Amino acid sequence: MKAPNAIGVLGPLVLALSPMAMQAAPGDKTMRLYSTRMETLFIRLDVNRDGRLDASEVQGRRVLSRVLKRQNNRSYLLLKDLRVQDSSPSGQRLKHHFRQADRDRNRRLDRQEAKRIPWISRNFKSLDGDRDGTVTLQELWNHQRSLAPRQRLP
């Protein structure tokens, strides 16, 4: 007998969680899609159905493992830990390093300023989404979202 998949069993739960995906800025289809994918991934990985992802459940998922490591005094992830609050960049460390590198305070990094953050410098061309010769926090955020896990069809 074939075991039911998580989406089939938890379909009503996914629908009940859908408003979480709508927290993104109005009209931001990419953020809603990202949030829905993260919800689906969470439900699929929560094999013991306790509403938490522990280290064994996120094993092999680099992004989720990093999020888990950032939880203070907690050895598990909750669905709220994966929620996107809005469509603006939220990584405090990235914002801090970005501000330090932005010498002229125009909220953009040109190639010279990007050298202060090596991974941005190395990937400058692909990160410069609008090809204006600068990288913004929004472009970095867009790039990060593009790396989100793809949704698997049932």
N, C-alpha and C positions, 0 to 999 in steps of 0.2 A: 504494500500500500504506500502510495506516494505521500510524503508529509506535506501539509499545506504550507505555502510560503507566507512570510511575515506580512506582506501587504494584503493577501487574501484574508488572513485571520484578523489583522489589525486595520482593515480598511476604514471602519468607522472612526478609529483613533486618528488615522492620517487625516481624514476629513475634519475631525474636531480640531486638529492641530493647524489646519490650513490658515486660520487667522494669523498665526505667528508669521507665516510667510508673507502676509500682507503688511507687516510692520515696515517694510521698505518704503522708500519715498514713493509717492504716487507716480504711476507711470514707469517705474523702474522695473521693467520686466526681467532684467538680468538678476536683480537682487531677489525677486520673488522666486525665480527659478533656482537660484543658488540655495535659498532657504528651504525650498521644497526638497531639493536633492539631499541637503544635510539632514532633514527630518527623516527621509526615507532611509538614508544610510544608517542613521542612529537606530531606527526600528529594526532594520535588517541585522545589524551587528549585536543588538541586545538579545543574545541567544537565551539567557535565562529569564527574560521578560520581567526584570525587576525595576525597569525604568532608569537604570544606570549602566554606564559602560566602564568596566574595570580594565586593568592593564591587559589581561588575557583577551578581552574582547576587541581591543583596539590594536592588538599586535599586528604589525605589518602595514599599518596605516600611519605614515609619517606625520601627516597634519594632525590627526587626532592624538597621536602620541605626544606631540609638542603641546597641544592644548591641555592634555592631561598633566604634563609636567608643570604647567603654569598654575595649576590649582593649588592654592595654599592650604596645607594641612588636610588635603583630601586625596584619596586614592582612586577616585572614580569621576566620571563625567556625567552631568545631567544634560537633558535636552536644552535647557536654558543656556548652558555654556557654549553651545554652538549657534545660538541665535544671533543674527545680525541686527544690531539696534537701529542703524540707519545706513544711508549709502555713502557716508563719508569715512575716510580712513580712521581706524580705531586703534591701531597699534601704537601704544604710547612710546615704546622704544624707537620705532621707525620715525614717528613725529619728532622726537627729540633729536635724533641723528640728522634728520632732514633739516630741521631748523639750524642746527650747528653748521651744516654744510652750506646752507643758503646764505652766503656772505652779504649779498646785496639786499636781502630781505624782500625779494619780489615774489616769494612763494613758488619759485621755479629753480631747478638746478640746470645750469648749462654744463657743457662737457668739463670745464675746468673745476667747477664746484662739485660735480659728481665724482671726481677723483678722490674725494674725502670719504666716499662710501664705495669700496671696491666692487661689490657685486652690482651696484647701479652703473658704475663706470664700465664694467665688462659687458653689460647687457644694455647699454644706453640706447643703441639703435632700435632694439625691439621694444624697449620701454617707452620710447617717445612715440606714443600712439598717433598724435596729430602731426608728426614730422615737422615741428616748429623749432627744433634744435634745443628744446628744453624738456625736462621731466618734472611733472607735478605730482603731488601726493595722490591726486585723483587718478592719474595714469598708473601709478604704482598699485593703487587699490583695484583698478580695473584689471590689471595684469594678475593680481592675486586671485580675483574672482574667476578669471579664465582658467585657473589651475584647479578649480573645485572638481571633486569627483563627478564623473558623468553618470547620469541616471541610467540604470539598466532597465530594459523593458521586461515586464513579467513574463 
